[in-house]
Amino acid sequence: MHINISETPVAQYQQWLQFAIAPRPICFASTIDASGNVNLSPFSFFNLVSYKPAIVVFSVVRKMRDGSSKHTLDNILEVPEVVINICDYDMVEQMSLSSCEFAKGTDEFIKAGFTKTAATLVKPPMVQEAKVQLECKVLEVKSLGDNGGAGQLVIAEVSNMHVDDSILNDAANMIDPKKLALVARLGGDWYCKVDATNLFEIDKPTTQIAIGIDALPNGIRNSNILTGNNLGQLANVVEIPFIDPAFTDDTLKNIFQYYALNPADMEQELHSYAKELLAQNKVQAAWQVLLACENV
């Protein structure tokens, strides 16, 4: 399917974009106007874009029907400060409730049942129930247009960060992703939840350059068993390993014994076994199996 954005109604391609560019973290923004009225609203066009200075960006999109601005943007233009409360699964329904278009001056903290707690460096209050809160000074608001659906980019510098002890990894004293059940926005009414069942790690080289998939032996690179992800794991080494004479593996021995007279089937079995090892992130063992296959 081909979708020409310039020839498609915005209400239609909006859905395509929201489902395709996802999951998106949620900026649960608390702001305040010059008269002291507080607003609390979620925005899913949000991310971290710099470490030093610590800069986050989120977009407040103008209302589709008339191009009018939202209360969050009005407040920021009056008082250029914001608290970004990080939303997790424990508060997602209340967060969603706060997105209703309540009349100006309505306190979404009260409507959604959240507790205000004073920030230390900025005027807007923090959401006490949030396990992470970012106090931010707004540096710039960059308008992408005055029409309905046009984003207004809020560029803010994080001045202070609050983290609940309950989500820390005791050993490293850092945020433990298994303890912070983050939620993210998809398209339509859909969200996703981060928990231990869908977390995984990928080893990344930090000081040396990986060989890359193009440097893999042809028999491995052109395997009809190994996937692109498998090849990426194998290619994330600084050099092709050597055969280790001390490497022992009962499954490897059994494959060699059973398929000794059929090299083609043996290769398929060895590649399948290497794939199983890679699924367990046993990259070095997988390399030994594949090197044995290359030398049959």
C-alpha positions in Angstrom: 0.0 0.0 0.0 1.2 3.5 -0.9 -0.1 6.5 1.1 0.5 9.9 -0.4 0.4 12.2 2.6 -0.3 15.3 0.5 -3.4 13.7 -1.1 -4.8 11.9 2.0 -7.1 13.5 4.6 -5.3 14.2 7.8 -7.8 12.2 9.9 -6.8 9.1 7.9 -3.0 9.4 7.7 -2.9 10.5 11.3 -3.9 6.9 12.3 -1.3 5.4 9.9 1.5 7.5 11.4 0.4 6.9 15.0 0.4 3.2 14.6 3.6 3.0 12.6 5.7 5.4 14.7 5.3 3.7 18.1 5.6 3.0 20.9 5.9 6.6 22.0 6.8 7.6 25.6 4.3 9.7 27.4 5.0 13.2 28.7 2.6 13.8 31.5 3.0 17.5 31.8 1.9 19.7 34.7 2.0 23.4 34.0 0.7 26.6 35.7 -0.5 29.9 34.3 0.3 33.4 35.6 -2.8 33.4 37.9 -1.7 30.1 39.5 -4.2 27.8 37.7 -2.7 24.3 37.3 -3.1 22.1 34.2 -2.2 18.4 33.8 -2.2 16.7 30.5 -0.5 13.8 28.6 1.4 14.1 25.3 2.9 11.2 23.4 5.1 13.2 21.0 8.0 13.2 23.5 11.6 12.2 23.9 15.0 12.9 25.4 17.2 14.6 22.8 20.4 15.7 24.6 22.4 14.8 27.7 24.5 17.9 28.3 22.6 20.1 28.4 19.8 17.7 29.5 17.1 18.5 26.9 13.7 17.0 26.4 11.2 17.8 23.7 7.5 17.3 23.5 4.9 18.6 21.1 1.5 20.1 21.9 -0.5 19.7 18.8 -3.1 22.4 17.9 -6.7 21.1 18.1 -7.7 19.6 14.8 -11.2 21.2 14.5 -10.2 24.8 14.8 -6.4 25.2 15.2 -6.8 26.6 18.7 -4.0 26.0 21.3 -4.3 23.7 24.3 -4.1 24.9 27.9 -0.7 23.4 28.4 0.8 25.5 25.6 -1.0 28.7 26.9 0.4 28.1 30.4 3.9 27.5 29.1 3.8 30.7 27.1 2.8 32.5 30.3 5.1 30.6 32.8 7.9 28.8 30.8 8.2 25.9 33.2 6.9 22.3 33.2 7.1 19.2 35.3 7.2 16.0 33.2 5.8 13.2 35.2 6.7 9.8 33.8 3.6 7.6 33.5 3.6 3.9 34.5 1.0 1.2 34.4 -0.2 1.9 38.0 -1.5 5.4 36.8 -2.4 4.9 33.2 -6.2 5.0 33.5 -6.0 8.2 35.6 -3.5 9.7 33.1 -5.9 8.9 30.2 -8.8 10.5 32.2 -6.9 13.7 32.5 -6.7 14.1 28.7 -10.4 15.1 28.6 -11.0 18.6 27.2 -12.0 20.1 30.5 -12.8 23.8 30.6 -9.9 26.2 31.2 -9.3 26.6 34.9 -10.4 23.0 35.7 -7.8 21.3 37.9 -7.0 17.9 36.2 -5.2 16.8 39.4 -8.6 16.8 41.1 -10.5 15.4 38.1 -8.1 12.5 37.7 -7.5 11.9 41.4 -3.8 12.8 41.5 -2.0 14.3 44.4 0.0 17.6 44.1 3.4 17.8 45.6 5.6 20.9 45.4 8.5 21.0 43.0 11.9 22.3 44.2 13.0 24.6 41.3 9.8 25.3 39.3 6.3 26.6 39.9 4.1 23.8 38.5 3.4 21.0 41.0 4.5 17.4 40.6 2.3 14.3 40.4 3.1 12.5 43.7 2.0 9.1 42.3 4.5 9.3 39.4 7.7 7.3 40.3 9.8 9.7 38.2 9.4 13.5 37.9 11.4 15.9 35.8 11.5 19.6 36.7 12.1 21.6 33.5 12.7 25.1 32.4 11.2 25.8 28.9 13.9 27.2 26.6 11.9 27.6 23.4 8.5 26.9 21.8 8.9 26.3 18.1 5.7 26.5 16.1 5.2 24.2 13.1 2.1 26.0 12.0 -1.2 27.6 13.0 -3.5 25.1 11.5 -5.3 22.2 13.2 -2.9 19.3 13.8 0.2 21.5 13.7 2.7 20.7 16.4 4.2 23.3 18.8 7.5 21.9 19.9 8.3 22.6 23.5 12.1 22.4 24.1 12.9 22.2 27.8 15.9 21.7 30.0 15.7 19.3 32.9 16.8 21.1 36.1 16.0 18.5 38.6 15.0 14.8 38.6 13.1 12.9 41.3 13.2 9.0 41.4 11.3 6.8 43.7 13.5 4.4 45.6 11.1 1.5 44.9 12.2 1.3 41.2 15.9 1.3 41.8 18.2 -1.6 41.2 19.7 -2.3 44.6 23.1 -3.4 43.3 23.7 -0.5 40.8 21.5 2.1 42.4 20.0 2.8 39.0 16.5 2.6 37.6 15.6 -1.0 37.1 13.4 -1.4 34.0 11.8 -4.5 35.5 10.5 -2.4 38.4 9.2 0.6 36.5 6.3 -0.7 34.4 6.4 2.1 31.8 3.6 2.5 29.4 3.8 3.9 25.9 1.3 5.2 23.3 0.4 3.4 20.1 -2.3 4.4 17.7 -6.0 4.7 18.4 -6.9 3.5 21.9 -3.9 1.2 22.1 -1.1 1.4 24.6 1.7 -1.0 25.5 3.3 -1.9 28.9 7.0 -2.6 29.6 7.5 -5.6 32.0 9.9 -8.4 32.5 8.2 -10.6 29.9 9.0 -8.2 27.0 12.4 -6.9 28.1 15.6 -8.0 26.4 19.2 -6.9 26.2 21.5 -6.4 23.2 25.2 -6.3 23.7 26.7 -3.2 22.0 30.4 -2.6 21.3 31.6 0.5 23.1 35.2 1.0 22.3 35.9 -1.2 19.3 34.3 -1.6 15.9 32.3 -4.7 15.1 33.2 -6.7 12.0 29.7 -6.3 10.4 27.5 -8.8 8.6 29.5 -8.3 5.4 32.6 -9.8 7.0 30.8 -13.1 8.1 31.9 -16.3 6.2 29.7 -16.9 3.2 28.2 -20.1 4.7 27.0 -18.2 7.7 25.9 -15.0 5.9 23.9 -17.0 3.3 22.3 -19.4 5.8 18.7 -20.2 5.2 18.3 -21.0 8.9 19.8 -18.0 10.6 17.8 -14.8 10.7 18.9 -11.2 10.3 18.9 -10.8 14.0 21.1 -13.9 14.4 23.6 -12.5 11.9 23.6 -9.2 13.7 24.5 -11.0 16.9 27.3 -12.9 15.3 28.6 -9.8 13.5 28.8 -7.9 16.8 32.4 -9.1 17.5 35.6 -7.3 16.8 37.1 -10.3 15.0 36.0 -13.7 13.9 36.7 -16.1 16.7 39.1 -19.0 16.4 38.1 -22.6 17.0 38.6 -23.4 20.6 40.0 -26.9 21.1 38.7 -26.9 24.7 35.1 -26.3 23.6 32.9 -29.3 24.4 29.2 -29.7 23.7 27.2 -32.9 23.8 24.6 -31.7 21.3 27.4 -30.8 18.9 28.9 -34.2 19.3 25.6 -35.9 18.7 25.0 -33.9 15.5 28.4 -34.9 14.1 27.9 -38.6 14.9 24.3 -38.8 13.6 24.8 -36.8 10.3 28.4 -37.9 9.6 27.4 -39.3 6.2 25.2 -36.4 5.2 27.0 -33.1 5.2 24.1 -31.0 3.9 21.8 -32.2 6.7 24.6 -31.7 9.2 24.9 -28.1 8.1 21.2 -27.5 8.6 21.3 -29.1 12.1 24.3 -27.2 13.1 22.8 -23.9 12.0 19.6 -24.7 13.8 21.5 -25.5 17.0 23.5 -22.3 16.6 20.2 -20.4 16.3 19.0 -22.0 19.6 22.2 -20.8 21.3 21.8 -17.3 19.9 18.2 -17.2 21.3 19.8 -17.8 24.7 22.4 -15.0 23.9 25.2 -17.6 24.0 27.1 -16.0 21.1 30.5 -17.5 21.7 29.1 -21.0 21.9 27.1 -20.4 18.7 30.3 -19.2 17.0 32.0 -22.5 18.0 29.2 -24.5 16.5 29.2 -22.6 13.3 33.0 -22.7 13.0 32.8 -26.4 13.4 30.3 -26.5 10.6 32.6 -24.3 8.4 35.4 -26.8 8.8 33.4 -30.0 8.0 
